[in-house]
Amino acid sequence: LVAGAAAMTMALLKEAYGVYPTPAEVERLILESAQKSSTLMSVFKDGNRLDLERLIQRINQVYPNTKTQGAVVASQTCTP
């Protein structure tokens, strides 16, 4: 799942914002958007839980609209 989130992050930044993120930048965005859960502390680093919607929101915060006419919206990228 995290590898998919990393690929999604890279694709969003490349397509919507025209930038190529470094692996460290992708990791930082994923960690900053993760939900903290005390019950997961013993299982995952810092009890982090992947949250794709918050990840997209964080990308929109960090990378203002530079290439396209609007922010990336979760419903546009994460369809069921």
N, C-alpha and C positions, 0 to 999 in steps of 0.2 A: 504494500500500500504506500509506503513512504517513497519507494522508487517511482511509483506512478505520480505521486504528488510532486516529486522533483522534476519529472518529465513535463508535467502540466505547468509548473512554474517556469521552466525554461521556455516552453512553447508560448505561453502567454506573454512573457517579456519580449521574446523575439518577434512575435506576430503583432501584438498590440502596441508595443513601445519601441521596437526597433533596437533593443539592446541585447547583448549576449551576457548573461550573468555568469559569474565565476561559481565553482562548486561551493566555495565558502559563503557566497551571497545567497545561493539557493538554500543552504543549510540554515543560515541566519533567518531567512524569511519563514522557513518551516518552523523553526524553534520559537520565534517570536509570536507566531500565530497559534501555537499549540495550546490546548486547554490543559490546565494543571489539575491533577486529580490525586488527592492524598492516598486513595486506595490503590493506586497504580505505582506508588513510590518504590515498592520492592521489586517491581517487574520492569518498568521502563525508566529511562533516564529522567530524573527530576519529576517523575509521575506524569510526563507529557502524553497527551492524547491528540492524535492528528485531527485537525478540523479544517476541511477544505474550504468551507465558506469563509472562515476567518482568514485563511491563507490568501484568498482572492481579495478580501478587504484590505489586508496588509499590503499586498502588491499595489493596489490602487492608492494607498496612502504614501508609500515610498516612491512610487513612480507616477508622478502626475501625468495627465494626458498630454503626450508629446507627439505621437504619430497618428492617432485616430481621433475621431470626434467624440469619443465618450469612453468612460471607464469600462473595464471588463466587468460584466455582471455574471454572478454565479449561475443564473438560469440559462445564460448563453453558452456556458462552457461545461456545466455539469448536468446534462440531461439524463433522466432515468432510462 
